[in-house]
Structures are given as structure tokens and as C-alpha cells.
């Protein structure tokens, strides 16, 4: 095929062919990495959705536990509980942060000076080997208020006991708790 070309031209053609093959392999590898990055983002979004669902179930579990314990108080009778939250659970992932600051001083011919400062920050989330974000801290949701409805709340002693029990169990202030009669 390349019989009529001299050695110098053959080397150029082989070099170009080799470069083309390397570029093709690199493009295939890069597209595979992009697909992997997209799938890992989808996995993170799915995990967030699962965490939201588990967060909702943990809120319902807390209400159920409180309902069960309050119903065991003497004279309380049948009890229903509702807890409202300020926000949902907050998860703080670990980040690697790189900050770069560059300062340039310029002096013109008339003696004027100018200083230019450029800074940039690069944050990267740290993930485990299974592409799960590493969590530094998880903040439980803050409770806004608690409503308890009990058949025995007609009795002021029972009402006060329920009131104190809710404050103690959830570590909330008195103005965040309301006790009503069924």
C-alpha cells in the first residue's frame, strides 16, 4: 500500500495512524467515564430519595413511640400524637477544599501601581469505594411543636403528666406542647 513512498513519509503516516488510534481509544474511555459519572449521580439521587423515605418513617416511628408511652400513663386513655418539624434531617458530607490565591503587582511607566488579586476555590465531595458520600455529621430535624389528644386529658393531673412527659421525651419547651381532650 505504501510501496511508492519514501521512509520519511511512511514514518509520518504510521505516526499519524498511531495518533488516530490513541485518540479513538481516549474518546471511548472518556465517554465511558462520563456514563459512569452520570450513573453515580443517579445513584446518589436514588439514595437521597431513600433517605427521605427513611426520614419520614423515622418521624412516624417517633410519633408511634411517643403515643405508646403516653398511653401507658395512668388515666391517659386513648392517645394520638402529632409532631411537626422545622425542617428535615440534614446530612453534612465530607469535602476536600482547595483554595488558590494569586496576587499580581503591576507598575506602569508613569509610576502608577496596580494590584490584581485572583482567588479560586475547588470543593470535591469525598466518597467511599462504593461511591457513597462520606458523612461527617447528621443533624436531626428540629421539632416545632407537639399536639397530644388524649381521652384522659379532662383530668388536670393527667394533662400535666402528659405535658411533662412530652417535654422530657422530646426535649422541647413548654410553649411547643399542647394537650387536648378527645
VOBA-1610 file (N, C-alpha, C; in pm, whole numbers, padded with zeros to 5 digits, always signed):
BEGIN
Unk+00081-00119+00000Unk+00000+00000+00000Unk+00087+00126+00000Unk+00192+00128+00082Unk+00280+00244+00090Unk+00413+00217+00021Unk+00414+00138-00083Unk+00539+00099-00150Unk+00604+00215-00223Unk+00526+00307-00275Unk+00581+00416-00355Unk+00631+00532-00270Unk+00612+00529-00139Unk+00653+00639-00052Unk+00792+00612+00005Unk+00863+00722+00033Unk+00994+00705+00093Unk+00979+00680+00244Unk+01088+00645+00310Unk+01086+00607+00452Unk+01035+00720+00540Unk+01069+00843+00511Unk+01027+00957+00591Unk+00875+00973+00588Unk+00816+00961+00470Unk+00671+00973+00456Unk+00600+00856+00524Unk+00657+00736+00514Unk+00597+00619+00580Unk+00593+00639+00732Unk+00702+00693+00790Unk+00707+00717+00934Unk+00601+00819+00975Unk+00581+00923+00893Unk+00478+01023+00923Unk+00339+00960+00921Unk+00313+00877+00820Unk+00182+00813+00808Unk+00157+00719+00926Unk+00259+00636+00960Unk+00244+00546+01074Unk+00224+00622+01204Unk+00295+00733+01220Unk+00279+00816+01339Unk+00137+00872+01347Unk+00086+00920+01233Unk-00050+00975+01231Unk-00155+00867+01258Unk-00134+00748+01202Unk-00226+00638+01227Unk-00224+00597+01374Unk-00105+00592+01433Unk-00092+00559+01574Unk-00163+00664+01660Unk-00143+00791+01627Unk-00208+00900+01699Unk-00359+00891+01686Unk-00410+00857+01568Unk-00554+00844+01547Unk-00610+00729+01632Unk-00539+00618+01640Unk-00585+00505+01721Unk-00587+00544+01869Unk-00484+00612+01915Unk-00477+00655+02055Unk-00592+00752+02085Unk-00620+00846+01994Unk-00731+00940+02014Unk-00864+00865+02020Unk-00882+00767+01933Unk-01005+00687+01934Unk-01024+00615+02066Unk-00917+00554+02116Unk-00924+00484+02245Unk-00954+00582+02357Unk-00890+00699+02353Unk-00913+00801+02456Unk-01058+00848+02454Unk-01117+00869+02336Unk-01256+00911+02327Unk-01350+00805+02385Unk-01322+00680+02356Unk-01404+00571+02411Unk-01393+00568+02563Unk-01271+00583+02614Unk-01251+00580+02759Unk-01320+00698+02826Unk-01311+00816+02766Unk-01374+00935+02825Unk-01526+00921+02826Unk-01583+00870+02717Unk-01729+00853+02715Unk-01772+00751+02820Unk-01691+00650+02845Unk-01722+00553+02949Unk-01718+00617+03087Unk-01623+00707+03109Unk-01614+00777+03237Unk-01734+00868+03258Unk-01780+00936+03150Unk-01896+01023+03162Unk-02020+00942+03199Unk-02037+00826+03135Unk-02151+00739+03167Unk-02145+00696+03313Unk-02023+00664+03360Unk-02006+00622+03498Unk-02039+00737+03593Unk-01998+00860+03557Unk-02028+00976+03641Unk-02178+01002+03645Unk-02245+00988+03531Unk-02390+01009+03526Unk-02460+00904+03611Unk-02416+00777+03599Unk-02481+00671+03677Unk-02454+00691+03826Unk-02335+00741+03863Unk-02309+00764+04006Unk-02394+00879+04058Unk-02421+00981+03975Unk-02510+01089+04016Unk-02651+01036+04036Unk-02696+00947+03945Unk-02828+00886+03960Unk-02835+00804+04088Unk-02728+00731+04120Unk-02725+00651+04243Unk-02735+00741+04365Unk-02665+00855+04364Unk-02671+00949+04477Unk-02812+01004+04491Unk-02877+01039+04377Unk-03015+01090+04383Unk-03109+00984+04437Unk-03091+00857+04396Unk-03174+00748+04447Unk-03154+00731+04597Unk-03029+00741+04643Unk-03000+00726+04785Unk-03063+00839+04864Unk-03061+00961+04807Unk-03123+01074+04875Unk-03273+01050+04890Unk-03338+00999+04784Unk-03480+00969+04791Unk-03507+00862+04895Unk-03423+00759+04900Unk-03440+00654+05000Unk-03421+00710+05140Unk-03325+00802+05157Unk-03302+00864+05287Unk-03422+00948+05329Unk-03484+01019+05230Unk-03602+01098+05262Unk-03715+01007+05309Unk-03733+00893+05242Unk-03837+00799+05282Unk-03808+00742+05421Unk-03682+00708+05446Unk-03649+00654+05578Unk-03664+00763+05684Unk-03637+00889+05646Unk-03654+01001+05738Unk-03802+01015+05776Unk-03891+01005+05677Unk-04035+01012+05704Unk-04079+00897+05794Unk-04025+00778+05768Unk-04064+00664+05850Unk-04010+00678+05992Unk-03892+00739+06007Unk-03838+00759+06142Unk-03921+00863+06218Unk-03975+00963+06146Unk-04064+01060+06211Unk-04192+00991+06259Unk-04248+00905+06173Unk-04369+00831+06211Unk-04340+00736+06327Unk-04220+00677+06327Unk-04181+00588+06435Unk-04172+00664+06567Unk-04118+00784+06564Unk-04109+00866+06685Unk-04248+00898+06737Unk-04340+00936+06647Unk-04478+00963+06689Unk-04540+00838+06751Unk-04517+00723+06690Unk-04574+00598+06740Unk-04518+00562+06878Unk-04387+00580+06895Unk-04325+00552+07026Unk-04383+00644+07133Unk-04395+00772+07100Unk-04448+00868+07196Unk-04593+00833+07230Unk-04672+00797+07130Unk-04812+00758+07151Unk-04820+00638+07245Unk-04733+00538+07221Unk-04735+00418+07304Unk-04698+00448+07449Unk-04597+00530+07469Unk-04553+00558+07606Unk-04654+00645+07679Unk-04714+00742+07609Unk-04813+00829+07674Unk-04940+00753+07709Unk-04977+00657+07626Unk-05099+00580+07654Unk-05082+00491+07777Unk-04959+00466+07819Unk-04934+00385+07937Unk-04945+00465+08067Unk-04951+00596+08056Unk-04965+00680+08176Unk-05105+00658+08233Unk-05109+00641+08364Unk-05236+00612+08431Unk-05338+00723+08407Unk-05453+00685+08357Unk-05562+00779+08333Unk-05558+00845+08197Unk-05454+00823+08117Unk-05442+00889+07987Unk-05547+00839+07888Unk-05575+00711+07892Unk-05673+00655+07799Unk-05616+00645+07659Unk-05704+00665+07561Unk-05663+00658+07420Unk-05589+00786+07383Unk-05471+00771+07318Unk-05385+00886+07289Unk-05350+00890+07141Unk-05351+01011+07084Unk-05300+01035+06949Unk-05196+01146+06958Unk-05091+01136+06875Unk-04980+01231+06880Unk-04948+01281+06739Unk-04919+01410+06729Unk-04870+01467+06604Unk-04750+01556+06637Unk-04640+01534+06562Unk-04519+01614+06580Unk-04492+01688+06451Unk-04469+01820+06462Unk-04433+01899+06343Unk-04286+01937+06353Unk-04223+01945+06237Unk-04079+01970+06231Unk-04051+02098+06153Unk-03943+02165+06193Unk-03900+02287+06124Unk-03842+02253+05987Unk-03765+02145+05982Unk-03701+02105+05857Unk-03678+01955+05862Unk-03624+01902+05755Unk-03594+01759+05755Unk-03453+01735+05808Unk-03416+01610+05815Unk-03282+01573+05862Unk-03177+01634+05770Unk-03070+01684+05827Unk-02963+01748+05749Unk-02837+01663+05758Unk-02785+01630+05641Unk-02664+01547+05634Unk-02550+01634+05582Unk-02437+01633+05652Unk-02321+01711+05611Unk-02213+01616+05558Unk-02194+01611+05424Unk-02091+01524+05368Unk-01952+01586+05384Unk-01850+01501+05369Unk-01712+01548+05379Unk-01668+01604+05243Unk-01594+01712+05244Unk-01543+01776+05123Unk-01393+01796+05132Unk-01326+01784+05018Unk-01188+01830+05004Unk-01196+01969+04943Unk-01132+02065+05006Unk-01137+02202+04956Unk-00996+02250+04924Unk-00980+02297+04801Unk-00853+02355+04758Unk-00877+02502+04726Unk-00804+02591+04793Unk-00817+02733+04769Unk-00686+02786+04714Unk-00695+02861+04605Unk-00577+02918+04541Unk-00594+03069+04534Unk-00492+03142+04578Unk-00494+03288+04570Unk-00368+03333+04499Unk-00387+03421+04401Unk-00274+03471+04323Unk-00281+03623+04322Unk-00168+03686+04355Unk-00163+03832+04359Unk-00058+03880+04259Unk-00100+03974+04174Unk-00010+04027+04071Unk+00002+04178+04092Unk+00128+04228+04097Unk+00150+04372+04110Unk+00207+04422+03978Unk+00145+04528+03926Unk+00189+04588+03800Unk+00226+04734+03824Unk+00335+04775+03763Unk+00378+04915+03771Unk+00394+04966+03628Unk+00324+05078+03597Unk+00337+05133+03461Unk+00452+05234+03454Unk+00479+05291+03337Unk+00594+05379+03317Unk+00581+05513+03389Unk+00458+05553+03421Unk+00439+05679+03492Unk+00449+05661+03643Unk+00473+05542+03690Unk+00489+05517+03833Unk+00362+05470+03902Unk+00255+05451+03826Unk+00129+05403+03885Unk+00138+05254+03916Unk+00077+05216+04024Unk+00078+05075+04064Unk-00063+05020+04062Unk-00070+04893+04029Unk-00199+04824+04031Unk-00175+04683+04084Unk-00260+04642+04177Unk-00252+04508+04232Unk-00378+04432+04195Unk-00359+04315+04137Unk-00472+04231+04098Unk-00464+04102+04180Unk-00572+04073+04251Unk-00578+03951+04332Unk-00684+03859+04274Unk-00646+03736+04245Unk-00736+03636+04191Unk-00738+03518+04287Unk-00858+03476+04324Unk-00868+03359+04412Unk-00974+03265+04358Unk-00950+03137+04380Unk-01046+03036+04337Unk-01053+02926+04442Unk-01171+02863+04449Unk-01191+02757+04546Unk-01251+02637+04474Unk-01197+02520+04500Unk-01245+02397+04438Unk-01287+02301+04548Unk-01415+02263+04550Unk-01468+02171+04651Unk-01504+02041+04582Unk-01457+01930+04640Unk-01488+01798+04589Unk-01542+01712+04702Unk-01658+01649+04678Unk-01716+01563+04781Unk-01635+01435+04791Unk-01608+01392+04913Unk-01533+01269+04937Unk-01632+01153+04940Unk-01603+01050+04860Unk-01691+00934+04855Unk-01613+00809+04893Unk-01687+00707+04935Unk-01625+00580+04969Unk-01600+00500+04841Unk-01547+00380+04856Unk-01517+00297+04739Unk-01643+00259+04662Unk-01758+00262+04728Unk-01884+00230+04660Unk-01958+00356+04614Unk-01887+00468+04600Unk-01939+00597+04554Unk-02046+00656+04645Unk-02049+00617+04771Unk-02140+00678+04868Unk-02067+00793+04934Unk-02135+00908+04952Unk-02067+01019+05019Unk-02036+00985+05163Unk-01919+01027+05207Unk-01879+01007+05345Unk-01943+01118+05428Unk-02019+01079+05531Unk-02095+01174+05612Unk-02016+01209+05737Unk-01997+01340+05757Unk-01928+01389+05876Unk-02025+01395+05993Unk-02145+01446+05966Unk-02240+01473+06073Unk-02382+01466+06018Unk-02474+01417+06099Unk-02615+01417+06064Unk-02691+01491+06172Unk-02759+01598+06133Unk-02837+01677+06227Unk-02982+01632+06220Unk-03037+01593+06334Unk-03177+01552+06339Unk-03266+01674+06319Unk-03386+01653+06263Unk-03474+01768+06239Unk-03518+01831+06371Unk-03534+01962+06369Unk-03576+02036+06489Unk-03727+02028+06499Unk-03775+01999+06618Unk-03919+01987+06643Unk-03977+02126+06666Unk-04083+02157+06589Unk-04154+02285+06607Unk-04260+02275+06716Unk-04335+02167+06714Unk-04443+02155+06811Unk-04497+02014+06820Unk-04569+01989+06929Unk-04627+01858+06954Unk-04771+01878+07000Unk-04860+01801+06938Unk-05001+01801+06980Unk-05034+01661+07030Unk-05092+01656+07148Unk-05135+01529+07206Unk-05284+01539+07232Unk-05359+01441+07183Unk-05503+01434+07209Unk-05527+01307+07289Unk-05580+01321+07410Unk-05600+01205+07497Unk-05737+01212+07563Unk-05800+01096+07580Unk-05932+01093+07644Unk-05922+01130+07792Unk-05811+01103+07855Unk-05795+01132+07997Unk-05746+01272+08026Unk-05733+01356+07924Unk-05680+01491+07944Unk-05780+01582+08014Unk-05902+01535+08039Unk-06001+01614+08115Unk-05953+01636+08258Unk-05882+01535+08310Unk-05827+01543+08444Unk-05699+01626+08437Unk-05693+01735+08515Unk-05578+01826+08509Unk-05448+01759+08551Unk-05452+01664+08643Unk-05332+01593+08685Unk-05276+01509+08571Unk-05364+01440+08500Unk-05323+01358+08385Unk-05268+01449+08275Unk-05337+01562+08253Unk-05294+01657+08150Unk-05153+01708+08180Unk-05127+01743+08306Unk-04995+01793+08347Unk-04889+01685+08332Unk-04923+01560+08363Unk-04830+01449+08350Unk-04795+01425+08203Unk-04897+01429+08117Unk-04873+01414+07972Unk-04783+01527+07921Unk-04813+01647+07966Unk-04736+01766+07927Unk-04589+01750+07965Unk-04563+01710+08088Unk-04426+01691+08135Unk-04356+01576+08062Unk-04430+01470+08037Unk-04373+01354+07968Unk-04328+01391+07826Unk-04409+01468+07757Unk-04373+01509+07620Unk-04249+01599+07623Unk-04245+01695+07716Unk-04129+01783+07727Unk-04002+01704+07754Unk-04011+01608+07842Unk-03893+01529+07879Unk-03850+01438+07765Unk-03946+01370+07704Unk-03913+01273+07599Unk-03852+01339+07477Unk-03903+01455+07438Unk-03858+01518+07314Unk-03764+01637+07336Unk-03740+01671+07463Unk-03653+01785+07496Unk-03700+01913+07425Unk-03830+01942+07441Unk-03888+02063+07383Unk-03936+02153+07495Unk-03957+02279+07462Unk-04003+02376+07562Unk-04155+02367+07576Unk-04204+02420+07686Unk-04346+02412+07718Unk-04437+02474+07615Unk-04396+02586+07555Unk-04483+02652+07458Unk-04495+02573+07327Unk-04416+02467+07311Unk-04421+02384+07190Unk-04513+02264+07208Unk-04573+02249+07326Unk-04656+02132+07355Unk-04798+02176+07386Unk-04895+02109+07323Unk-05037+02133+07352Unk-05103+01999+07379Unk-05182+01994+07484Unk-05254+01872+07522Unk-05404+01903+07510Unk-05478+01819+07438Unk-05621+01838+07418Unk-05698+01715+07461Unk-05826+01736+07491Unk-05915+01627+07530Unk-05982+01570+07407Unk-05994+01439+07405Unk-06060+01371+07293Unk-06209+01381+07308
//
